[in-house]
Amino acid sequence: MIEGPKVKKMYYITSTKTNFNMAGTNPTVKTSDDNWLGEEGKTLPSTLNVLTWLTLIWNGLAFIFAFWGFAKAQANYDRTVDAQSKLDQAPEWARRLAGPHPVETARAMLDNRLPMLVIGLLAAALCFVGALQMRKLKKVGFSIYVLGDIVALATGIFIGFDALVGLSGLIGICITVLFLILYATQLKFMK
């Protein structure tokens, strides 16, 4: 500002492209944003918004479940052995729900609880990061998400793929495939 006896002039430097303004106001876009140069940001499609939020919530729970499974592996095995005698007299649908070899699966989870923890945390972290990248409309997030889903299937190496054949395993696979298809339909909005 230049002041004279009766003259006040203010000089403004503005740019609409970069939202830069030296007239004393703060820029509307922070330099920490991905579009810090002020390009118009794309809005997140509602389907992608819902999918990523569901993924972020589920993977937050998956972190907790991974540690819970590690800590409670022995109790889970003991409970499965105790329930085996009751399972033999249970209806067919209950036996299918438990899977073909519940005691062997629980024993394998107990014996391999550290690899199961690492795989669970790695899969959840990859899916979490992939969802965050897709929220930024980056296609690489989809690849990271798919990798996380594949890593989760590596648990079959340690506990046997029989666990994936039970009802709960099939439901998990169906939900995973559904999310992959829904995310794939949103790729057109990503760059």
BELJO-V356661 format. One record per helix or strand of 2 or more residues. SS is the DSSP state (helix for helix, strand for strand). FROM is the first residue (numbers start at 0). LEN is the number of residues. If there is no record, write none. Layout:
SS|FROM|LEN  SS|FROM|LEN
This chain:
strand|1|2  strand|7|2  strand|13|2  strand|19|2  helix|45|26  helix|72|16  helix|91|7  helix|101|10  helix|112|23  helix|139|14  helix|154|5  helix|160|4  helix|166|19  helix|186|3
